[in-house]
Amino acid sequence: MTSTLIACIEAQAARLTEAGVSFGHGTSNAFDEAAWLALWRLSLPLNSLDEHAEQDLTPTQLAEIETLVGERIATRKPAAYLTREAWLQGVPFYVDERAIVPRSFIAELIADASIDPWLSDQTKRVLDLCTGNGSLAVLAAMAWPEVEVDAIDLSPDALAVARINVDKHGLQDRIRLLQGDGLAPANGEYDLILCNPPYVNSGSMAKLPAEYLAEPELALAGGADGMDFVRQLLAAAPKHLSAQGVLVLEIGNEREFFEAAFPQLEVAWMEASAGDDQVLLVTKDSLNT
């Protein structure tokens, strides 16, 4: 039996749909997920589907793709854990089960320069708090070549993955990895703090699909209202921000809980692909008010 790549992908997408797998770790639908797995299995660039769509596959290639998609269905692990690779703003990152699959909307704001108006030529130090696999730290170092970046995580396992990515992108001289709880390991003041913290409220945690439960719970669960870590962060942040420093914070779908927890806090909501209620920016001055 022969099949073209596009026919194979369509067939595997149907399998994923029928199995009821959940998406959100790099793709949003069955076709894109099937294309990702098939192209990766064939060692083809992920952006090369149009070029290779009508390519005939051998029975061995077909079997390998079917097996990989079968593993995706059986384990319910995110595809990134099977391929050991995730992409954020076109940049490849290594990832495995020790760290959350990178998908922060803050990456968009770094790439499209939305944060830049809040920075200046005095911006020298950046902190990526809850760095996970180190992706935001790497993207920040790439976007702002003059800055030094600290990256903090509570999990030594996650930091081991971050080390792989810092080394992969040759940024050992500009990114320093620090282990500890919240801002405890922070060194001095920063001009910009980026943070994609655990913010999922307990009600939502109880309803998460298996794909999300395959990730470290430490990186997701934010307590009853999702704001446990955020409360500690906003209390401690002022002493770790320079005079003109800003904090960029992702809170996902928890805006209602955030505003209930901090009703008087003046923030700027940032526009991302998922809307203007996922990521906020707050200045040191506002935090001190």
The 8 nearest C-alpha neighbors of each residue, nearest first, counted from 0:
[[1, 58, 2, 57, 61, 56, 55, 3],
 [2, 0, 56, 57, 55, 58, 3, 61],
 [3, 1, 55, 56, 6, 7, 4, 0],
 [2, 4, 55, 53, 54, 6, 5, 56],
 [3, 5, 7, 52, 6, 54, 53, 8],
 [4, 6, 52, 8, 7, 3, 9, 53],
 [7, 5, 9, 3, 8, 4, 2, 10],
 [6, 8, 4, 10, 5, 9, 11, 3],
 [9, 7, 11, 5, 10, 6, 33, 34],
 [8, 10, 12, 6, 7, 11, 5, 13],
 [9, 11, 7, 13, 8, 12, 6, 14],
 [12, 10, 14, 8, 13, 9, 33, 7],
 [13, 11, 29, 30, 9, 15, 33, 14],
 [12, 14, 16, 10, 11, 15, 17, 9],
 [15, 13, 11, 17, 12, 16, 18, 10],
 [16, 14, 12, 18, 13, 17, 29, 20],
 [17, 15, 13, 19, 18, 14, 29, 12],
 [16, 18, 14, 19, 15, 13, 20, 12],
 [19, 17, 15, 16, 20, 14, 72, 13],
 [20, 18, 16, 17, 15, 21, 72, 14],
 [19, 21, 18, 15, 72, 16, 22, 75],
 [22, 20, 19, 210, 208, 23, 209, 75],
 [21, 23, 27, 24, 26, 28, 20, 25],
 [22, 24, 27, 26, 25, 21, 28, 102],
 [25, 23, 26, 22, 77, 100, 102, 79],
 [26, 24, 23, 102, 27, 85, 86, 22],
 [25, 27, 23, 24, 32, 28, 31, 22],
 [26, 28, 22, 23, 25, 29, 31, 32],
 [27, 29, 30, 31, 26, 22, 32, 23],
 [30, 28, 12, 32, 31, 15, 33, 16],
 [31, 29, 12, 33, 32, 28, 34, 9],
 [30, 32, 34, 33, 29, 28, 26, 35],
 [31, 33, 29, 35, 30, 34, 26, 36],
 [32, 34, 30, 36, 12, 35, 31, 8],
 [35, 33, 31, 37, 32, 36, 8, 38],
 [36, 34, 32, 38, 33, 37, 39, 31],
 [35, 37, 39, 33, 34, 38, 40, 32],
 [38, 36, 40, 34, 39, 35, 64, 33],
 [39, 37, 43, 41, 35, 40, 36, 45],
 [38, 40, 42, 36, 41, 37, 43, 35],
 [39, 41, 37, 38, 42, 36, 64, 63],
 [40, 42, 38, 39, 43, 37, 60, 64],
 [43, 41, 39, 40, 38, 44, 37, 45],
 [42, 44, 38, 41, 39, 45, 47, 40],
 [45, 43, 47, 46, 38, 42, 39, 48],
 [44, 46, 47, 38, 35, 43, 39, 48],
 [45, 47, 44, 48, 49, 43, 38, 50],
 [46, 48, 50, 44, 45, 49, 51, 43],
 [49, 47, 51, 52, 50, 46, 45, 38],
 [50, 48, 52, 51, 47, 46, 53, 5],
 [49, 51, 47, 48, 52, 53, 54, 46],
 [50, 52, 48, 54, 49, 53, 47, 4],
 [53, 51, 5, 4, 49, 48, 54, 50],
 [54, 52, 3, 51, 4, 55, 5, 50],
 [53, 55, 3, 51, 52, 4, 56, 5],
 [56, 54, 3, 2, 4, 53, 1, 57],
 [57, 55, 2, 3, 60, 61, 4, 1],
 [56, 58, 60, 59, 61, 1, 55, 2],
 [59, 57, 61, 60, 62, 56, 1, 0],
 [58, 60, 62, 57, 61, 63, 56, 64],
 [61, 59, 63, 57, 62, 58, 56, 64],
 [62, 60, 58, 64, 59, 63, 65, 57],
 [61, 63, 65, 59, 60, 64, 66, 58],
 [64, 62, 66, 60, 65, 61, 59, 67],
 [65, 63, 67, 61, 66, 62, 37, 68],
 [64, 66, 62, 68, 63, 67, 69, 61],
 [65, 67, 69, 63, 64, 68, 62, 70],
 [68, 66, 70, 64, 69, 65, 63, 71],
 [67, 69, 71, 65, 70, 66, 64, 72],
 [70, 68, 66, 72, 67, 71, 65, 73],
 [71, 69, 67, 73, 68, 72, 74, 66],
 [70, 72, 68, 69, 75, 74, 73, 76],
 [73, 71, 69, 75, 70, 74, 68, 20],
 [72, 74, 70, 71, 75, 69, 76, 68],
 [73, 75, 76, 71, 72, 70, 69, 210],
 [76, 74, 210, 72, 71, 73, 209, 77],
 [75, 77, 210, 74, 213, 71, 78, 80],
 [78, 76, 79, 210, 80, 24, 75, 81],
 [79, 77, 81, 80, 82, 76, 71, 36],
 [78, 80, 82, 84, 81, 77, 83, 85],
 [81, 79, 83, 95, 78, 77, 82, 96],
 [80, 82, 78, 79, 83, 77, 76, 71],
 [81, 83, 79, 84, 80, 78, 39, 36],
 [84, 82, 80, 94, 79, 81, 93, 95],
 [83, 85, 93, 79, 82, 94, 92, 91],
 [86, 84, 92, 79, 91, 93, 94, 87],
 [87, 85, 91, 90, 89, 92, 88, 84],
 [86, 88, 90, 89, 91, 85, 102, 106],
 [89, 87, 90, 86, 106, 107, 110, 91],
 [88, 90, 87, 86, 91, 85, 92, 110],
 [89, 91, 87, 86, 88, 92, 138, 85],
 [92, 90, 86, 85, 89, 87, 84, 93],
 [93, 91, 85, 84, 86, 164, 94, 90],
 [92, 94, 84, 83, 164, 85, 91, 95],
 [95, 93, 83, 84, 92, 132, 160, 80],
 [94, 96, 80, 97, 83, 98, 93, 79],
 [95, 97, 98, 214, 80, 94, 99, 215],
 [96, 98, 157, 156, 95, 215, 99, 160],
 [99, 97, 157, 96, 131, 132, 95, 100],
 [98, 100, 214, 101, 131, 215, 218, 96],
 [99, 101, 24, 102, 98, 94, 79, 85],
 [102, 100, 99, 103, 134, 85, 87, 132],
 [103, 101, 100, 104, 24, 87, 25, 106],
 [102, 104, 105, 106, 101, 195, 249, 107],
 [105, 103, 106, 107, 271, 102, 108, 278],
 [104, 106, 108, 103, 107, 109, 249, 278],
 [105, 107, 104, 109, 108, 103, 110, 135],
 [108, 106, 110, 105, 104, 109, 111, 271],
 [107, 109, 113, 105, 111, 106, 110, 112],
 [110, 108, 106, 112, 107, 111, 105, 114],
 [109, 111, 107, 108, 112, 106, 88, 142],
 [110, 112, 108, 113, 109, 107, 114, 106],
 [113, 111, 115, 109, 114, 110, 108, 116],
 [114, 112, 108, 111, 115, 109, 116, 269],
 [113, 115, 112, 116, 117, 108, 109, 118],
 [114, 116, 118, 112, 117, 113, 119, 109],
 [117, 115, 118, 114, 113, 119, 112, 120],
 [118, 116, 115, 114, 119, 245, 244, 113],
 [117, 119, 115, 116, 122, 114, 120, 121],
 [120, 118, 121, 122, 117, 116, 115, 123],
 [119, 121, 122, 118, 123, 145, 146, 143],
 [120, 122, 119, 123, 118, 190, 124, 243],
 [123, 121, 119, 120, 190, 118, 124, 146],
 [122, 124, 146, 121, 147, 145, 190, 125],
 [123, 125, 189, 147, 146, 190, 148, 122],
 [126, 124, 148, 191, 189, 192, 190, 147],
 [127, 125, 192, 149, 148, 150, 128, 193],
 [126, 128, 150, 193, 130, 136, 194, 192],
 [127, 129, 194, 151, 130, 150, 126, 193],
 [130, 128, 152, 151, 131, 196, 194, 195],
 [129, 131, 133, 128, 127, 152, 150, 151],
 [132, 130, 157, 133, 98, 129, 99, 152],
 [131, 133, 161, 160, 134, 98, 157, 130],
 [134, 132, 161, 130, 136, 131, 135, 137],
 [133, 135, 137, 136, 132, 138, 101, 92],
 [136, 134, 138, 137, 133, 139, 106, 127],
 [135, 137, 139, 133, 134, 138, 127, 140],
 [136, 138, 134, 140, 135, 139, 141, 133],
 [137, 139, 135, 141, 140, 136, 142, 134],
 [140, 138, 142, 136, 141, 137, 135, 143],
 [139, 141, 137, 143, 138, 142, 144, 136],
 [140, 142, 138, 139, 143, 144, 137, 136],
 [143, 141, 139, 140, 138, 144, 109, 110],
 [142, 144, 140, 145, 141, 146, 139, 138],
 [145, 143, 146, 140, 141, 142, 147, 139],
 [146, 144, 143, 123, 147, 140, 122, 120],
 [147, 145, 123, 124, 144, 143, 148, 140],
 [146, 148, 124, 173, 123, 125, 174, 149],
 [149, 147, 174, 125, 126, 124, 173, 175],
 [148, 150, 126, 175, 174, 176, 127, 125],
 [151, 149, 127, 176, 130, 126, 128, 177],
 [152, 150, 177, 128, 178, 129, 130, 176],
 [153, 151, 129, 178, 154, 130, 179, 131],
 [152, 154, 179, 180, 178, 155, 151, 181],
 [153, 155, 157, 156, 152, 158, 178, 179],
 [156, 154, 158, 157, 159, 178, 153, 152],
 [157, 155, 159, 154, 158, 97, 160, 98],
 [156, 158, 98, 131, 160, 154, 159, 97],
 [157, 159, 161, 155, 160, 156, 162, 154],
 [160, 158, 162, 156, 157, 161, 155, 163],
 [159, 161, 157, 132, 163, 158, 162, 94],
 [160, 162, 132, 133, 158, 164, 163, 159],
 [163, 161, 159, 165, 160, 164, 158, 166],
 [162, 164, 160, 166, 161, 165, 167, 159],
 [165, 163, 167, 161, 166, 162, 92, 93],
 [164, 166, 162, 170, 168, 167, 163, 171],
 [165, 167, 169, 163, 164, 168, 171, 162],
 [168, 166, 164, 165, 169, 163, 170, 92],
 [169, 167, 166, 165, 170, 164, 137, 171],
 [168, 170, 166, 167, 171, 165, 172, 164],
 [169, 171, 165, 172, 173, 168, 174, 166],
 [172, 170, 174, 173, 169, 165, 166, 175],
 [173, 171, 170, 174, 175, 169, 147, 165],
 [172, 174, 147, 170, 171, 148, 175, 140],
 [175, 173, 148, 171, 149, 170, 172, 147],
 [174, 176, 149, 150, 148, 177, 173, 171],
 [175, 177, 150, 151, 149, 174, 178, 158],
 [178, 176, 151, 150, 184, 175, 179, 152],
 [179, 177, 152, 153, 151, 155, 184, 176],
 [178, 180, 153, 184, 152, 183, 181, 177],
 [181, 179, 153, 183, 182, 152, 184, 178],
 [182, 180, 183, 179, 232, 153, 128, 152],
 [181, 183, 185, 184, 180, 235, 232, 128],
 [182, 184, 181, 185, 180, 179, 186, 178],
 [185, 183, 182, 179, 186, 177, 178, 180],
 [186, 184, 182, 183, 187, 239, 151, 177],
 [185, 187, 184, 188, 239, 189, 149, 183],
 [188, 186, 239, 185, 189, 238, 240, 241],
 [189, 187, 239, 240, 241, 186, 190, 238],
 [190, 188, 240, 124, 191, 241, 125, 239],
 [189, 191, 244, 241, 124, 122, 240, 125],
 [192, 190, 125, 245, 189, 244, 246, 126],
 [191, 193, 126, 246, 125, 127, 247, 245],
 [194, 192, 127, 247, 246, 126, 128, 248],
 [193, 195, 128, 248, 196, 127, 129, 247],
 [194, 196, 249, 248, 129, 103, 193, 197],
 [197, 195, 194, 129, 198, 218, 228, 249],
 [196, 198, 219, 218, 221, 220, 199, 228],
 [199, 197, 221, 225, 196, 220, 226, 250],
 [200, 198, 225, 220, 221, 219, 204, 197],
 [201, 199, 225, 224, 223, 203, 222, 221],
 [200, 202, 223, 204, 203, 222, 205, 199],
 [203, 201, 205, 204, 200, 206, 223, 199],
 [202, 204, 206, 205, 200, 201, 199, 207],
 [205, 203, 201, 207, 206, 202, 200, 199],
 [204, 206, 203, 202, 207, 201, 200, 208],
 [207, 205, 203, 204, 208, 202, 201, 209],
 [206, 208, 204, 205, 211, 203, 209, 212],
 [209, 207, 210, 211, 206, 21, 212, 20],
 [208, 210, 212, 211, 75, 213, 207, 76],
 [211, 209, 76, 75, 213, 208, 77, 212],
 [212, 210, 213, 209, 214, 208, 207, 77],
 [211, 213, 209, 214, 210, 208, 207, 216],
 [212, 214, 211, 210, 76, 209, 215, 96],
 [213, 215, 212, 99, 211, 216, 96, 98],
 [216, 214, 217, 218, 99, 98, 213, 97],
 [217, 215, 219, 218, 220, 214, 212, 213],
 [216, 218, 215, 219, 220, 197, 154, 221],
 [219, 217, 197, 216, 215, 220, 99, 196],
 [220, 218, 197, 216, 217, 199, 198, 221],
 [219, 221, 199, 197, 222, 216, 198, 217],
 [222, 220, 225, 198, 197, 199, 227, 200],
 [221, 223, 225, 200, 227, 201, 224, 220],
 [222, 224, 201, 200, 225, 221, 202, 226],
 [225, 223, 200, 226, 222, 256, 201, 221],
 [226, 224, 221, 200, 198, 222, 199, 223],
 [225, 227, 229, 224, 228, 221, 230, 198],
 [228, 226, 221, 230, 229, 222, 225, 231],
 [227, 229, 231, 230, 226, 232, 221, 197],
 [230, 228, 232, 226, 231, 227, 233, 196],
 [231, 229, 232, 233, 228, 227, 226, 234],
 [232, 230, 234, 228, 229, 233, 235, 227],
 [231, 233, 229, 235, 234, 230, 236, 228],
 [234, 232, 236, 230, 235, 231, 229, 286],
 [233, 235, 231, 232, 236, 230, 237, 286],
 [234, 236, 232, 233, 237, 231, 238, 182],
 [235, 237, 233, 239, 238, 232, 234, 240],
 [238, 236, 240, 239, 283, 235, 286, 287],
 [237, 239, 236, 240, 235, 188, 241, 187],
 [238, 240, 188, 236, 237, 187, 189, 241],
 [241, 239, 188, 189, 244, 237, 238, 190],
 [240, 242, 244, 188, 190, 189, 243, 239],
 [243, 241, 244, 240, 283, 190, 284, 188],
 [244, 242, 241, 245, 190, 283, 282, 240],
 [245, 243, 190, 241, 240, 191, 242, 283],
 [246, 244, 282, 191, 281, 283, 190, 192],
 [245, 247, 192, 281, 280, 191, 193, 248],
 [248, 246, 280, 193, 279, 192, 194, 245],
 [249, 247, 194, 279, 278, 195, 193, 246],
 [248, 250, 278, 195, 277, 251, 279, 194],
 [249, 251, 277, 253, 198, 278, 252, 248],
 [252, 250, 277, 253, 249, 278, 254, 198],
 [251, 253, 254, 277, 250, 276, 255, 199],
 [252, 254, 256, 255, 251, 250, 257, 225],
 [255, 253, 257, 256, 252, 258, 276, 250],
 [256, 254, 258, 257, 253, 259, 252, 260],
 [255, 257, 259, 253, 254, 258, 224, 260],
 [258, 256, 254, 260, 259, 255, 261, 253],
 [259, 257, 262, 261, 255, 260, 256, 254],
 [258, 260, 256, 257, 262, 261, 255, 254],
 [259, 261, 257, 258, 262, 256, 226, 230],
 [262, 260, 258, 264, 259, 263, 257, 256],
 [263, 261, 258, 259, 264, 260, 257, 265],
 [264, 262, 261, 265, 258, 260, 288, 259],
 [263, 265, 261, 262, 266, 285, 286, 288],
 [266, 264, 285, 263, 281, 267, 286, 262],
 [265, 267, 281, 280, 264, 279, 268, 285],
 [268, 266, 280, 279, 269, 281, 265, 278],
 [269, 267, 279, 275, 278, 276, 280, 266],
 [268, 270, 275, 279, 278, 267, 271, 280],
 [269, 271, 275, 274, 268, 272, 278, 276],
 [272, 270, 274, 273, 275, 269, 104, 107],
 [271, 273, 274, 270, 104, 107, 275, 277],
 [274, 272, 271, 275, 277, 270, 276, 104],
 [275, 273, 271, 272, 276, 270, 277, 269],
 [274, 276, 270, 269, 268, 277, 271, 278],
 [275, 277, 274, 278, 268, 254, 269, 252],
 [278, 276, 251, 250, 249, 275, 252, 274],
 [279, 277, 249, 269, 248, 276, 250, 268],
 [280, 278, 268, 248, 269, 267, 247, 266],
 [281, 279, 247, 267, 246, 266, 248, 268],
 [280, 282, 266, 246, 245, 267, 285, 247],
 [283, 281, 245, 285, 284, 244, 246, 286],
 [282, 284, 286, 285, 237, 244, 245, 287],
 [283, 285, 287, 282, 286, 288, 243, 242],
 [286, 284, 288, 282, 287, 283, 265, 281],
 [285, 287, 283, 284, 288, 282, 237, 233],
 [288, 286, 284, 285, 283, 237, 282, 234],
 [287, 285, 286, 284, 264, 283, 265, 263]]
